């Protein structure tokens, strides 16, 4: 029986930066859309749904802008 070694849960600097960018995006969208009468729950749910679409993306460099564009499309429709 072979035992598979698991990698420790250490985020790379790139992953930390991505998470920071997505957190800033969430803050911006909340500020904008809640002021326009969209519920905070709807903004957060939309972001969660859109982020899930890109969860398996191998190239993550443009992820924040792709998430932002898709979320804005959903929130304005």
N, C-alpha and C positions, 0 to 999 in steps of 0.2 A: 504494500500500500504506500503510495507516494503522498506526501503532504505538500500542498501548494502553499508557498510563502506569499503572504499578503504584503503589499507595499504599505508603509505607514501613511497615514492621512496627512501628508504635507502638501500644502498648496504652493504652487510655483508663484513667483512674483507676477507673472502674466495673468494667472488665474485670480490673484488678489486684486490686480488692477481691473480686470473685467468685472469682478463683483462690485468694486467701488463705482465703476461707470454705470452699472445697472442700478445700483442704489441711488445714484444721482439722477438717473433717468426717472426712476420712480418718484422721487421728490419733485422733479419738474412737472411731470404729468399730473401728479396729485394737485400741485399748486394751480396749474392751469385749468384742469377739467373740473375740479371741485368748485372753483370760482364760477364756472359756466353752468353749474347746477347738476353735474354728473356726480353720482354718489362715490364716496371713497371706496366702498366695497366693489363697485363695478370697475373702477380704475385698477385696483389691486388684482381682481379676478382676471381682467383682460391681460394684464402684464404676466400673470402666472400662466395663463393659457398660451400666450404667444411665446414666452420663454420655453415652455414645454415642447413647442414645435421644433425648436432649435437645439434641444438638449443633446442630441447625438452629433451635432456639427463638429467636424474635425478641424476646420479652419474657423477660429473664433475671433479673429482680428476685427471683423466687421459686424460682429454680433450685436453690439449696442445699437448701431444705426438700423440694422434690420429689424430688431425688436421694436425700436421706436417707431419706425414707419408703419409696421403692421399694427401696433397698438393704436396709433393715431387714426389709422383707417377704421379700425373697429369702433373706436370711441366717438368718431364723428358721424358714423352711419346710424 
